[in-house]
């Protein structure tokens, strides 16, 4: 059984920093694109950032210059470093990844359980 396990969420003051982690657990033959989405209370779900297996990244305009996405392929882990946090960054953050569980089938999209990030003064 393959799943994505998230950690690092919590409470932080405006202007502070927080780093999220998301690791593939179980048998993952290969991990492709990984990324993060978020959903604010009463808000819509939005894409935050993505990173390919080769390290190419893309971030939403709302977080560019403040958030950095990265990954460690040896650990099958994706990170989201968040700096200069604002109140509007408060949301549940979900990681996702395209993964292959054997060398015969294709890739499937997996999702983490979500981790709460609260920015509060």
MIMARKOL-724570 format. One record per residue (C-alpha): z, x, y. Coordinates in pm, whole numbers, padded with zeros to 5 digits, always signed. Last residue first. Layout:
BEGIN
ZXY
...
END
This chain:
BEGIN
+01518-00095+03733
+01355-00212+03412
+01056-00096+03212
+01074-00244+02862
+00861-00113+02577
+00884-00309+02253
+00718-00176+01939
+00449-00353+01738
+00412-00419+01367
+00123-00177+01331
-00232-00287+01264
-00499-00192+01010
-00879-00211+01029
-01071-00136+00711
-01303+00152+00632
-01541+00157+00340
-01492+00179-00033
-01562+00455-00281
-01365+00758-00156
-01033+00575-00152
-00791+00410+00092
-01012+00429+00402
-00854+00363+00738
-00951+00227+01078
-00642+00238+01294
-00428+00021+01515
-00119+00063+01730
+00060-00227+01892
+00266-00209+02211
+00486-00503+02306
+00495-00518+02682
+00652-00388+03001
+00386-00179+03175
+00401-00421+03469
+00740-00281+03567
+00583+00060+03615
+00601+00380+03414
+00521+00708+03583
+00451+00863+03242
+00354+00721+02904
+00268+00946+02612
+00090+00749+02341
+00078+00916+02003
-00131+00877+01688
-00022+01003+01348
-00211+01084+01031
+00022+01384+00992
-00251+01648+00950
-00470+01448+01189
-00221+01478+01473
-00329+01242+01748
-00344+01202+02125
-00331+00931+02391
-00219+01011+02743
-00086+00757+02991
-00039+00802+03367
-00371+00931+03502
-00555+00638+03353
-00320+00349+03276
-00477+00054+03459
-00827+00193+03412
-00796+00156+03035
-00814+00477+02838
-01076+00652+02626
-01029+00959+02412
-01239+01199+02204
-01018+01391+01963
-01251+01437+01668
-01078+01165+01466
-01146+00934+01757
-00892+00829+02018
-00837+00488+02174
-00645+00355+02473
-00480+00051+02628
-00670-00252+02498
-00531-00579+02625
-00352-00879+02477
-00304-01153+02729
+00016-01227+02911
+00315-01453+02860
+00533-01149+02804
+00301-00847+02810
+00072-00768+02518
-00035-00416+02436
-00309-00230+02251
-00312+00121+02116
-00564+00333+01928
-00685+00508+01617
-01043+00581+01510
-01084+00714+01158
-00820+00779+00896
-00911+00899+00549
-00772+00865+00199
-00465+00683+00322
-00210+00630+00048
+00119+00525+00198
+00228+00536+00559
-00002+00589+00857
+00198+00706+01155
+00242+00556+01501
+00432+00733+01776
+00526+00623+02127
+00639+00851+02408
+00835+00733+02710
+00854+00842+03070
+01031+00727+03385
+00895+00607+03715
+01054+00267+03669
+01355+00298+03437
+01321+00302+03058
+01421+00076+02771
+01282+00129+02424
+00982+00210+02211
+00952+00534+02021
+00843+00414+01678
+00547+00261+01498
+00472+00251+01124
+00117+00177+01017
+00066+00048+00665
-00103+00136+00339
+00000+00000+00000
END
